[in-house]
Amino acid sequence: MTAKQKIKAQQIYLILAALFIASLVTSNLIFQKFFYWYPIDLAIFDVKLFEISVGLLPYPLTFLITDILSEIYGKKKANQVVIAGIFASFFSLGIIYIAMEVPAINWSPVNDNTFTQVFGATPLAVFASMMAYLFAQFIDIRVYHFWKKFTNGKHLWLRNNFSTFTSQFIDTLTVLLLLCSFEIIAWDKFLGLLMSGVLFKIVIAALDTPLLYGCVYLFRKAFNLEVGEELATFDS
């Protein structure tokens, strides 16, 4: 790898890491708003199928990015971004704690009650999200590399979808169990949100497969990589 290619690889890695962290932190901050992600009021056994949190909108991007990092930069670099996301989330949690303790002045557009209503559940949500995130992301990376090794670097769609389907189900199940246990969300919403979240993430995972193929193609072309080859000299 040339010096110019190393600089380019580092710049792209930083951009992907920044997008990953921004998506993760944002998903934790906005999770309390819910909407229908498909405009049909469909229910099975009194369970609505298309109700999800807006926090799920940026979250699938984190799994696409870790798949790109796993494919091009390798398992170690993908894990480093996951760990950085954990630190960023807990750092944002600390800022929110401080912001809630500081009293609003009388002309503040957002008073203490409004701020607490919007962000008051965020600390518990961040904790729940991080527990789910730890399980899901590390499982995603491990399953991805298992299938990459098993198929000798071929069948990119297989490892992308299998790793994402598995990790997204674990993520959704874990975070909902914790949020319901903390009484942030009522238990009668659990099954509907679980089914809706998993279904949404499966659809997004299937749709992002062409994006992954496109990104991997551009990386291989830019850095002259063979199928299954990683940027082994990225740190050297």
C-alpha positions as CSV (number, residue, x, y, z in Angstrom):
1,M,0.0,0.0,0.0
2,T,1.4,3.4,-0.9
3,A,1.6,6.3,1.5
4,K,-1.2,8.1,-0.3
5,Q,-3.4,5.0,0.0
6,K,-2.7,4.7,3.7
7,I,-3.7,8.4,4.3
8,K,-6.9,7.8,2.2
9,A,-7.7,4.6,4.2
10,Q,-7.2,6.4,7.5
11,Q,-9.5,9.3,6.4
12,I,-12.3,6.9,5.2
13,Y,-12.0,5.0,8.5
14,L,-12.4,8.1,10.5
15,I,-15.4,9.2,8.5
16,L,-17.1,5.8,8.9
17,A,-16.3,5.8,12.7
18,A,-17.8,9.3,13.0
19,L,-21.0,8.3,11.2
20,F,-21.2,5.2,13.4
21,I,-20.8,7.1,16.7
22,A,-23.2,9.9,15.6
23,S,-25.9,7.3,14.6
24,L,-25.5,5.4,17.8
25,V,-25.7,8.5,20.1
26,T,-28.6,10.0,18.2
27,S,-30.6,6.8,18.3
28,N,-30.3,6.9,22.2
29,L,-31.4,10.6,22.4
30,I,-34.5,10.4,20.2
31,F,-35.9,7.0,21.1
32,Q,-39.1,8.2,22.9
33,K,-40.9,9.2,19.8
34,F,-42.8,6.4,18.1
35,F,-44.4,6.2,14.6
36,Y,-45.8,3.8,12.0
37,W,-43.0,2.8,9.6
38,Y,-45.4,1.4,7.1
39,P,-48.8,3.2,6.5
40,I,-51.0,0.2,7.2
41,D,-52.7,-0.3,10.6
42,L,-52.1,-4.1,10.6
43,A,-52.4,-6.2,13.8
44,I,-52.1,-9.9,14.5
45,F,-53.5,-11.2,17.8
46,D,-54.0,-7.5,18.8
47,V,-50.4,-6.8,18.2
48,K,-49.6,-3.9,15.9
49,L,-46.8,-4.7,13.5
50,F,-45.5,-1.4,12.3
51,E,-45.0,0.7,15.4
52,I,-41.3,1.5,16.1
53,S,-39.2,4.2,17.8
54,V,-37.6,6.9,15.7
55,G,-34.4,5.8,17.4
56,L,-34.4,2.8,15.1
57,L,-34.0,5.0,12.0
58,P,-30.2,5.7,12.4
59,Y,-29.5,2.4,14.2
60,P,-29.3,0.1,11.1
61,L,-26.6,2.3,9.7
62,T,-24.3,1.2,12.6
63,F,-24.5,-2.5,11.4
64,L,-23.9,-1.5,7.8
65,I,-20.8,0.4,8.9
66,T,-19.4,-2.5,11.0
67,D,-20.0,-4.8,8.1
68,I,-18.0,-2.5,5.8
69,L,-15.2,-2.2,8.4
70,S,-15.2,-5.9,9.0
71,E,-14.9,-6.6,5.3
72,I,-12.3,-4.0,4.4
73,Y,-10.4,-3.1,7.6
74,G,-10.8,-6.4,9.5
75,K,-12.2,-7.6,12.8
76,K,-9.8,-5.6,15.0
77,K,-10.7,-2.2,13.5
78,A,-14.4,-3.0,13.5
79,N,-14.2,-3.8,17.3
80,Q,-12.3,-0.6,18.0
81,V,-15.2,1.5,16.5
82,V,-17.7,-0.5,18.6
83,I,-15.7,0.3,21.7
84,A,-15.4,4.0,20.7
85,G,-19.2,4.1,20.4
86,I,-19.6,2.8,23.9
87,F,-17.4,5.6,25.3
88,A,-19.2,8.2,23.2
89,S,-22.6,7.0,24.5
90,F,-21.6,7.1,28.1
91,F,-20.0,10.5,27.6
92,S,-23.3,11.8,26.3
93,L,-25.0,10.2,29.2
94,G,-22.8,12.2,31.6
95,I,-23.6,15.5,29.8
96,I,-27.3,14.8,30.0
97,Y,-27.0,14.2,33.8
98,I,-25.3,17.5,34.2
99,A,-27.8,19.3,32.0
100,M,-30.7,17.9,34.1
101,E,-29.1,19.1,37.3
102,V,-28.6,22.7,36.1
103,P,-31.8,24.8,36.7
104,A,-33.3,26.6,33.8
105,I,-33.7,30.4,34.0
106,N,-37.2,31.9,33.8
107,W,-36.9,32.9,30.1
108,S,-35.4,29.7,28.9
109,P,-37.4,28.3,25.8
110,V,-37.1,24.9,27.4
111,N,-37.9,24.7,31.1
112,D,-36.8,22.0,33.5
113,N,-40.0,19.9,33.3
114,T,-40.0,19.8,29.5
115,F,-36.3,18.9,29.4
116,T,-36.8,16.2,32.0
117,Q,-39.8,14.8,30.1
118,V,-37.7,14.5,26.9
119,F,-34.4,13.4,28.3
120,G,-35.3,12.1,31.7
121,A,-35.5,8.5,30.6
122,T,-32.4,8.8,28.5
123,P,-29.9,7.5,31.1
124,L,-31.8,4.3,31.5
125,A,-32.4,4.1,27.8
126,V,-28.6,4.6,27.2
127,F,-27.9,1.8,29.7
128,A,-30.4,-0.5,28.0
129,S,-29.2,0.4,24.6
130,M,-25.5,-0.2,25.6
131,M,-26.2,-3.6,27.0
132,A,-28.1,-4.6,23.9
133,Y,-25.5,-2.9,21.7
134,L,-22.6,-4.8,23.3
135,F,-24.3,-8.1,22.7
136,A,-25.5,-7.3,19.2
137,Q,-22.4,-5.6,17.7
138,F,-19.9,-8.1,18.9
139,I,-22.1,-10.9,17.8
140,D,-22.5,-9.2,14.4
141,I,-18.8,-8.9,13.9
142,R,-18.1,-12.5,15.0
143,V,-20.9,-14.0,12.9
144,Y,-19.8,-11.9,10.0
145,H,-16.2,-13.2,10.2
146,F,-17.4,-16.8,10.7
147,W,-19.2,-16.7,7.4
148,K,-16.4,-14.9,5.7
149,K,-13.9,-17.6,6.7
150,F,-16.4,-20.4,6.0
151,T,-17.1,-19.1,2.5
152,N,-13.4,-18.2,1.8
153,G,-14.4,-14.5,1.4
154,K,-17.2,-15.3,-1.2
155,H,-20.9,-14.7,-0.9
156,L,-20.9,-11.3,0.7
157,W,-24.7,-11.1,0.8
158,L,-24.7,-14.3,3.0
159,R,-22.5,-13.0,5.8
160,N,-24.0,-9.5,5.6
161,N,-27.6,-10.7,6.1
162,F,-26.9,-13.6,8.4
163,S,-24.8,-11.5,10.8
164,T,-27.3,-8.6,10.7
165,F,-30.4,-10.7,11.2
166,T,-28.9,-12.5,14.2
167,S,-27.5,-9.4,15.9
168,Q,-30.5,-7.2,15.2
169,F,-32.9,-9.8,16.8
170,I,-30.7,-10.0,19.9
171,D,-30.4,-6.2,20.0
172,T,-34.2,-5.6,19.8
173,L,-35.0,-8.3,22.3
174,T,-32.4,-7.2,24.9
175,V,-33.3,-3.5,24.7
176,L,-37.0,-4.0,24.9
177,L,-36.6,-6.4,27.9
178,L,-34.6,-3.8,29.7
179,L,-36.9,-0.8,28.8
180,C,-40.0,-2.7,29.9
181,S,-38.2,-3.9,33.1
182,F,-37.4,-0.2,33.9
183,E,-41.1,0.6,33.2
184,I,-40.1,3.1,30.5
185,I,-42.3,1.1,28.1
186,A,-45.4,-0.9,29.2
187,W,-45.1,-4.7,28.9
188,D,-48.3,-4.8,26.8
189,K,-46.3,-3.1,24.1
190,F,-43.4,-5.6,24.2
191,L,-44.5,-8.2,21.7
192,G,-45.7,-5.6,19.1
193,L,-42.5,-3.6,19.4
194,L,-40.3,-6.7,19.2
195,M,-42.1,-7.9,16.0
196,S,-42.1,-4.5,14.5
197,G,-38.5,-3.8,15.3
198,V,-37.2,-7.1,14.0
199,L,-39.3,-6.9,10.9
200,F,-38.1,-3.3,10.2
201,K,-34.4,-4.3,10.7
202,I,-34.7,-7.3,8.5
203,V,-36.2,-5.2,5.7
204,I,-33.4,-2.6,6.1
205,A,-30.7,-5.3,6.2
206,A,-32.0,-6.7,2.9
207,L,-32.1,-3.3,1.4
208,D,-28.6,-2.3,2.5
209,T,-27.0,-5.3,0.8
210,P,-26.6,-3.5,-2.5
211,L,-25.1,-0.6,-0.6
212,L,-22.6,-2.9,1.0
213,Y,-21.7,-4.5,-2.4
214,G,-21.2,-1.0,-3.8
215,C,-19.0,0.2,-1.0
216,V,-16.9,-3.0,-1.0
217,Y,-16.5,-2.8,-4.8
218,L,-15.2,0.8,-4.5
219,F,-12.8,-0.1,-1.7
220,R,-11.4,-3.0,-3.6
221,K,-10.9,-0.9,-6.7
222,A,-9.3,2.0,-4.7
223,F,-6.9,-0.2,-2.7
224,N,-6.4,-3.1,-5.2
225,L,-7.8,-5.7,-2.9
226,E,-8.7,-9.3,-3.9
227,V,-12.0,-10.9,-2.8
228,G,-11.8,-11.5,0.9
229,E,-8.6,-9.5,1.3
230,E,-8.4,-6.9,4.1
231,L,-6.2,-3.8,4.5
232,A,-3.6,-5.7,6.5
233,T,-1.1,-2.8,6.2
234,F,-3.5,-0.1,7.5
235,D,-1.5,0.5,10.7
236,S,2.0,-0.1,9.2
